[in-house]
Amino acid sequence: MIEKLNGTTETVDFKVSSTTRLYHNHTAEDFPLHWHVPGEIICPIENTYQVTIAGQALTLLPHDVLIIASGELHSITAPPSGERYIVNFSNSFYEQFQELSLFFSTLHPYKLFRRADDPDLADRLFAQLTRMEAEYGGADTYRDCEIASMMLHYFATIGRHYTRQIHGEELNTPKQQEQQERFTELCNYITSHCTENLSLDELANEAGFSKYHFARLFKTMTGTTCHNFLLERRILYAKNLLVDFTLPITEVAMRSGFNSLATFNRIFKSQIGCTPSEFRKLGSSSSLS
């Protein structure tokens, strides 16, 4: 259920745990187009679940895992009957861990892990959510700590799987671990300076690599190109500015590091599924709560 929805903006209240909100959802309720600051995990238990995000319609099957990044517009259509886990998590808390900071930085707009592709991974993740649900409704003593530790274990399971997908191996050597740390720092640097005119040469120099080696390593370490990563950071920055209705969209584009309104509109729509103007109108809609 959505507790507080103003236009398309949902406010997520962490009541039981300060870092995580878990629902074992049984309702046939549809959720309109909305977004929220916390990230979200959706895992059907019984029957399918329809999620539309970034202009793509996804049909989730039992034990599939969909992770939706912070700030992504999405809507949900439920079947007449079924069950699913819906988990919101505090990005600000979990991003304190360096490895998760890198993982979250490559999350937009979402990551989907199909059970059909890896039944063992899906079953392990589902079992972890089941244990988390038991803790969520259990004793108050140290419950917050236990839930946070369970979520860390959940993310670590996904992170190791994702790393193996990208690298084809574990990051066991000191050199590989050092590269991971350097790229985590670099991703944080890009996020902090995304509105500036960052060049590939500058970023390669910041990371301590040649331009060619840097471009290849960046794709290997993050799963995306440096250019696309920078564009994603700029779009996230722009979404926060669009909440201020006094700012013309042209100014939002310029402040976000785009040199033209046309480029901004095109990239925004390709990533978010609507134009900046449409996004702003959605946010200005009357409260649906």
Phi, psi and omega in degrees: 000150174262120184276317183224112181229118178243107188067246176251003186264117177263134173262120182263123178262122175267101186262305182288318180234146181282349184239347190214140171235125184238130173242135164261095192269129179243357191277159175265022184285134173271147178250123181291173180304125183202169174212163180207158181292314178296152172286172183217141174242131176236128181221104177298143176257313180221132181074176184271177178207133183256125178233130175250124183212137180052039177077007181246135178264120183247134173253114181268133177259165180308131178073004166293152179236120175248124175250119182258130183288161176302135173080009182269128175292131177205157175227159185227136175240123183263149174285171180301332177213158179151175179221152175198154171270134172234118186236127170256143181224149182281108178300319185299326179286309187285337178287353174295338179272124191304315182295323179288329177300318178292318181297313180296328181292341179254012188279331189294141352280338180195167169230137181237124177248112182274135177298325180299332181279328182206083182301324182296314179299312182300318181291324177294318179294321179294318178298324179292321177294323178297317177294323179295322178299318179297320179289324182299325180259012184266207184294150181288332187297117178058021180296319181300317180296316182296317181295317178299319180293324178294320178294322177298318178296321179299311180294323179296322178298315179292316182300317178295320177296315181296320179297318178295324178298318184283314189263338184075009180196166176282155175273076187268330186279151177303325180295317179295319179295321179295319178297320179300316181295319181294323180284331173297315178297321181293318178299320176295322178295315179298317179300319182286334185240023188295336181278352180273167181275079182277131179255158178298323178298316181296316182291323177297319178295320178298323181276344179085031180230162169292159183299316182295313181295322180296313181299319180291316181294323181298316179295321180293318186282328187248343182084003178216168178280160178297321180298312180295322179298316179297318179298320179297320178296320180293321178294320177299318178297318181295323180299322178292324179288328183294342177294333177275102187287352178280345181273123174299150183295329176299319179292323176301317179298313182295317180295334183271002175098009179265140184274346180213151179293323181297317178296317178301311180300317182294313182290321179300313182294322181293328182270323188259335180097000176208165179282163176303321179296317179295320178299317180294319179296320178299319180290339182267001180297158180293158182299136178253006185281000000 
